[in-house]
């Protein structure tokens, strides 16, 4: 069984994967100072609670956009599982795709993994949108090559900046406004309209511009926590695939096995 660790700027997602089927997953806040021992106490107990035996883990892969976190996750793998982990993008974990951009080494692991998984699952040209700490838009051509993309502030990041830099605006939950009106009658409604419909407009506008530049039909695949929210109330996406990054890790691990 494969233990995959997807390290984002906000959370680390651990998953146990058999083949490409995700059997279990756990999430913890990203903290580069968290030691391998701390990870082990938390993770191995959770796995045991759900009936999994750490002895069944025979492969570990780490994909990280936080370089400082890799060492302690490697300690977890080597000390407690007796396995040298595969590091996505390095050594036997090289991407195996063309990165047709000016600085290939600067591409985040999550975006490369999304590219690998999306090309494996969907045909033709693709636009992959990942709703994470930042919202990223990535173009994958029909050959599987990564062609570039866009980085925009994540919706939670935008909301944090709005609330944190104003004296009287309250914290609100991100959800679809109850009314389709874009003229709010109170402060909370006005904020929600700005956050939700403003972000929908951003996505629509960027997708339209990207499709025009690609010049061929392109499917839009969304992943990340807020993809489902926008999919329920808009027709922006051709597919919503919340496990795209983990599936990319599983594919890399298969190639290296």
Buried (B, 14 or more C-beta within 10 A) or exposed (E): BBBBBBBBBBBBBBBBBEEBEBBBBBEBEBEEEBEBEBBBEBBBEBBEEEEBEBEEBEBBBBBBBBEEBBEBBBBBBBEBBEBEBBBBBEEEBBBEBBBEBEEEEEBBBBBBBBBBBBBBBBEEBBBBBBBBBBBBBBBBBEEBBBBBBBEBBBBBBBBEEBBEEEEEBEEBEBEBBEEEEBEBEEEBBBBBBBBBBBBBEBBEEBBEEBBEEBEEEBBBBBBBBBBEBBBEBBEBBEBBBBBBBBBBBBBBBBBBE
